[in-house]
Amino acid sequence: MNGQNNARQYHRVNLRTTCRFRLRTLGNRTFRTGEMLDGFVENISGGGLSFMSRRDLPNSELLAWQFLIELGGEKLNLLGRIVWKRQVDSVFYYGVQFMFIREADQHHLVRLLNRYQILRRIQDRLTPDPTS
């Protein structure tokens, strides 16, 4: 995404859930194992996610990160690159652009996010407001 156009291709869903992640590839070298790190997903879309962590990670196009997230009872295993980073005090915020091997995987994620959002709206309507 360039700095001139901030239009998003996919709708973002506020998720606010934990995630586990690790370095998966460096250039053309793939890592089968590695230290799993903890993070907190703020939002997710069909194209990427935003997360926070106390770890200071590099945002290089040569690095691909594996993210493990649970959404609506389904475990997601997503691969992406960190495309932006900012620091607030001792917390680092990151933007990740997903790297899908198959287009069908991206479509599956978009359908899952749509279903999750519909179920969340229904739940919000059925949950009584404690202030009323």
Summary of the structure (lengths in Angstrom):
residues: 132
radius of gyration: 16.0
end to end distance: 43.6
largest distance: 57.5
contacts: 328
relative contact order: 0.18
helix: 18%
strand: 47%
